[in-house]
C-alpha cells in the first residue's frame, strides 16, 4: 500500500507539472472578468489529474497485482473526462456534452448494478447524479472549495470501501490542493476536474448504496450539495444569472 501511494504521489506530481507546460503552451487559461472570483489569468484544467491518476493507478494495480477493474466505470470516466477537457479547451455544443454525460452515467449505472432496479429508482438516481455533476461544476472556481469538500467525501468513501482505489483520488486532491488552495491559485480544476470528480464521487456513493442496500449514504452528497443549493438560491434571490461565473462581495 505504501509503495502504491508513493508511486501515485510521484506520478501525480509529474503529471500535473507536465500538464502545466501544455496548458501554458496552448494558453488553456481562465481569464478573469467582473463576475470571476479571481483577478489574474489562471491555468485551467489542473483537475485532469483526478481521472488520470485514478485510471492510471487502476491499470497499474491490475497489471502488477491482478486487481479487478471496474471496466465500464473507467470507460465512462474516460469519456466524461475527455469531453470535459475538450470543453475546457474549446467550448462545445451543449448537446454533445449532454449526450456524453448520459452515456457515461449509463455505463456507471451498469457497473454498479443500478440498471437492474425499478425504473423510478433509476430515474431518481440519474437526476441526482446529473445534479451532482452540475453542482460541482457550478461551484468550481473558488480556491480550495472543490478540494476540501471532496476530501471529506472521498476520505469517507475510502474508509467504507478500501478496495475501490479511492485513496488515489484522495492523493490527487492533496496534490491539486497544493497548487489551488492558496490566495493566488496556480490552477483551477476546470470542467475536466470538477465533472470527473463528481462522477467518481457519484460512483462511490452509488456502489456503496447498492452493495449495502442502505440509502442513507445518499446524504454524503450533502457535503457539497448544501453549499451549492444555498449559493444558487442566494443568486436567484438577487436575480443573477446562475449560468454565469460569479463573485459575491
C-alpha positions as CSV (number, residue, x, y, z in Angstrom):
1,X,0.0,0.0,0.0
2,X,2.7,2.5,0.9
3,X,4.6,1.7,-2.3
4,X,1.4,2.3,-4.3
5,X,0.8,5.6,-2.6
6,X,4.4,6.6,-3.3
7,X,4.0,5.7,-6.9
8,X,0.8,7.7,-7.1
9,X,2.4,10.7,-5.5
10,X,5.3,10.7,-7.9
11,X,3.1,10.1,-10.9
12,X,0.7,12.8,-9.8
13,X,3.3,15.5,-9.3
14,X,5.0,14.7,-12.6
15,X,1.6,14.6,-14.4
16,X,0.3,17.9,-13.2
17,X,3.5,19.7,-13.9
18,X,3.7,18.3,-17.4
19,X,0.1,19.5,-17.8
20,X,1.1,23.0,-16.7
21,X,3.6,23.1,-19.5
22,X,1.0,22.0,-22.0
23,X,-1.6,24.5,-20.6
24,X,0.9,27.4,-20.9
25,X,1.9,26.4,-24.4
26,X,-1.7,26.2,-25.7
27,X,-3.0,29.0,-23.4
28,X,-5.6,26.9,-21.6
29,X,-6.3,29.7,-19.0
30,X,-9.2,31.1,-17.2
31,X,-9.2,34.8,-17.8
32,X,-11.0,36.9,-15.1
33,X,-14.0,39.1,-15.7
34,X,-16.1,41.2,-13.4
35,X,-18.0,38.1,-12.3
36,X,-15.0,35.9,-11.6
37,X,-13.6,35.1,-8.1
38,X,-10.0,35.5,-9.3
39,X,-8.2,38.6,-10.6
40,X,-5.4,37.2,-12.7
41,X,-5.3,34.7,-15.6
42,X,-5.1,31.2,-14.1
43,X,-4.3,27.9,-15.7
44,X,-7.5,25.9,-16.2
45,X,-7.8,22.1,-16.3
46,X,-5.5,21.1,-13.4
47,X,-8.2,18.7,-12.3
48,X,-7.3,16.5,-15.2
49,X,-5.1,14.9,-12.5
50,X,-8.2,13.3,-10.9
51,X,-9.2,11.0,-13.8
52,X,-5.6,10.5,-14.9
53,X,-4.4,9.3,-11.5
54,X,-7.4,7.1,-10.8
55,X,-7.4,5.4,-14.2
56,X,-3.6,5.2,-14.2
57,X,-3.3,3.6,-10.8
58,X,-6.3,1.2,-11.5
59,X,-4.4,-0.1,-14.6
60,X,-1.2,-0.2,-12.7
61,X,-2.7,-2.3,-9.9
62,X,-4.4,-4.6,-12.4
63,X,-1.0,-5.1,-14.2
64,X,1.1,-5.6,-11.1
65,X,-1.3,-7.5,-8.8
66,X,-4.1,-8.6,-11.0
67,X,-6.7,-6.4,-9.2
68,X,-10.1,-6.4,-10.8
69,X,-11.0,-3.4,-13.0
70,X,-14.4,-1.6,-13.0
71,X,-14.1,-1.5,-16.7
72,X,-17.4,0.1,-17.6
73,X,-17.0,2.8,-15.0
74,X,-13.4,3.5,-16.2
75,X,-14.7,3.8,-19.8
76,X,-17.4,6.2,-18.6
77,X,-14.9,8.2,-16.6
78,X,-12.6,8.4,-19.7
79,X,-15.5,9.6,-21.9
80,X,-16.8,12.3,-19.5
81,X,-13.3,13.5,-18.6
82,X,-12.3,13.6,-22.3
83,X,-15.4,15.7,-23.4
84,X,-15.0,18.0,-20.4
85,X,-11.3,18.7,-21.2
86,X,-12.3,19.3,-24.8
87,X,-14.8,21.8,-23.5
88,X,-12.1,23.5,-21.4
89,X,-10.0,24.0,-24.5
90,X,-12.8,24.9,-26.9
91,X,-16.5,25.4,-26.0
92,X,-18.6,22.6,-27.3
93,X,-22.3,22.3,-28.1
94,X,-24.4,21.6,-25.0
95,X,-26.0,18.7,-26.9
96,X,-22.6,17.0,-27.3
97,X,-21.9,17.4,-23.6
98,X,-25.3,16.1,-22.6
99,X,-25.0,13.1,-24.8
100,X,-21.6,12.2,-23.5
101,X,-22.7,12.7,-19.9
102,X,-25.8,10.5,-20.3
103,X,-23.6,7.8,-21.9
104,X,-21.0,7.9,-19.1
105,X,-23.7,7.8,-16.4
106,X,-25.3,4.9,-18.1
107,X,-22.0,3.0,-18.1
108,X,-21.5,3.8,-14.4
109,X,-25.1,2.6,-13.6
110,X,-24.4,-0.7,-15.5
111,X,-21.2,-1.1,-13.4
112,X,-22.9,-0.6,-10.1
113,X,-25.9,-2.6,-10.9
114,X,-28.4,0.2,-10.6
115,X,-29.9,-0.6,-14.1
116,X,-31.4,-3.8,-12.5
117,X,-33.5,-1.7,-10.2
118,X,-37.0,-0.3,-10.8
119,X,-37.4,2.4,-13.5
120,X,-38.2,5.2,-11.0
121,X,-35.2,4.3,-8.9
122,X,-33.0,4.6,-11.9
123,X,-34.7,7.9,-12.9
124,X,-34.1,9.4,-9.4
125,X,-30.5,8.2,-9.3
126,X,-29.9,9.7,-12.8
127,X,-31.3,13.1,-11.7
128,X,-29.2,13.1,-8.5
129,X,-26.0,12.1,-10.4
130,X,-26.5,14.7,-13.1
131,X,-27.4,17.3,-10.5
132,X,-24.2,16.5,-8.6
133,X,-22.1,16.9,-11.7
134,X,-23.6,20.3,-12.4
135,X,-23.3,21.3,-8.7
136,X,-19.6,20.5,-8.7
137,X,-19.1,22.4,-12.0
138,X,-21.2,25.4,-10.7
139,X,-19.2,25.8,-7.5
140,X,-15.7,25.3,-9.0
141,X,-13.5,28.4,-9.2
142,X,-13.4,29.3,-5.5
143,X,-9.9,28.4,-4.3
144,X,-9.9,25.2,-2.2
145,X,-13.6,24.6,-2.2
146,X,-13.6,21.6,-4.6
147,X,-10.6,20.0,-2.9
148,X,-11.6,20.5,0.7
149,X,-15.2,19.3,0.4
150,X,-14.2,16.4,-1.8
151,X,-11.5,15.2,0.6
152,X,-14.2,14.8,3.2
153,X,-16.4,12.7,0.9
154,X,-13.7,10.7,-0.8
155,X,-12.0,10.0,2.6
156,X,-15.3,8.7,4.0
157,X,-15.9,6.5,0.9
158,X,-12.4,5.1,1.1
159,X,-12.8,4.3,4.8
160,X,-16.1,2.4,3.9
161,X,-14.8,0.8,0.7
162,X,-11.0,0.5,1.0
163,X,-10.7,-1.7,-2.2
164,X,-12.1,0.8,-4.6
165,X,-8.9,2.7,-5.2
166,X,-10.2,6.0,-3.9
167,X,-7.0,6.6,-1.9
168,X,-5.5,7.6,-5.3
169,X,-8.3,10.2,-5.8
170,X,-7.5,11.5,-2.3
171,X,-3.8,11.7,-3.2
172,X,-4.8,13.6,-6.4
173,X,-6.8,16.0,-4.3
174,X,-3.9,16.7,-2.0
175,X,-1.5,17.4,-4.9
176,X,-4.1,19.6,-6.7
177,X,-4.8,21.4,-3.4
178,X,-1.2,22.4,-3.2
179,X,-1.5,24.3,-6.4
180,X,-5.1,25.6,-5.9
181,X,-5.6,26.2,-2.2
182,X,-3.8,29.5,-1.9
183,X,-4.6,33.2,-2.2
184,X,-3.4,33.2,-5.9
185,X,-4.2,29.8,-7.3
186,X,-1.7,28.4,-9.8
187,X,-4.5,26.4,-11.4
188,X,-8.3,25.7,-11.3
189,X,-9.7,22.3,-11.8
190,X,-11.6,23.2,-14.9
191,X,-14.6,21.3,-16.2
192,X,-12.4,18.2,-16.6
193,X,-11.6,18.2,-12.9
194,X,-15.0,19.2,-11.4
195,X,-17.0,16.9,-13.7
196,X,-14.7,13.9,-13.3
197,X,-14.5,14.3,-9.5
198,X,-18.3,14.5,-9.3
199,X,-18.5,11.4,-11.5
200,X,-16.1,9.5,-9.2
201,X,-17.9,10.5,-6.1
202,X,-21.3,9.6,-7.5
203,X,-19.9,6.2,-8.5
204,X,-18.6,5.6,-5.0
205,X,-21.9,6.6,-3.4
206,X,-24.0,4.5,-5.8
207,X,-21.8,1.5,-5.3
208,X,-21.9,1.8,-1.6
209,X,-25.7,2.1,-1.6
210,X,-26.1,-0.9,-3.9
211,X,-23.6,-3.1,-2.0
212,X,-25.1,-2.3,1.4
213,X,-28.7,-1.9,0.4
214,X,-28.8,1.3,2.5
215,X,-30.0,4.6,1.0
216,X,-28.6,6.7,3.9
217,X,-25.3,7.1,2.1
218,X,-27.0,9.5,-0.3
219,X,-26.5,12.0,2.5
220,X,-22.8,12.2,1.5
221,X,-23.9,14.4,-1.4
222,X,-25.0,17.0,1.1
223,X,-21.4,17.8,2.0
224,X,-21.1,19.7,-1.3
225,X,-24.7,19.9,-2.3
226,X,-26.0,22.0,0.6
227,X,-23.5,24.8,-0.2
228,X,-24.3,24.6,-3.9
229,X,-28.1,24.8,-3.3
230,X,-27.7,27.7,-0.9
231,X,-25.5,29.6,-3.4
232,X,-28.0,29.0,-6.2
233,X,-30.9,30.2,-4.1
234,X,-28.9,33.3,-2.9
235,X,-28.1,34.2,-6.5
236,X,-31.6,33.7,-7.7
237,X,-32.8,35.9,-4.9
238,X,-30.5,38.6,-6.3
239,X,-31.9,37.9,-9.8
240,X,-28.4,36.9,-11.0
241,X,-27.8,34.5,-13.9
242,X,-26.8,31.3,-12.2
243,X,-25.2,30.0,-15.5
244,X,-22.5,32.7,-15.5
245,X,-19.4,32.9,-13.2
246,X,-20.0,34.9,-10.1
247,X,-18.2,36.8,-7.3
248,X,-20.2,38.0,-4.4
249,X,-18.8,40.7,-2.1
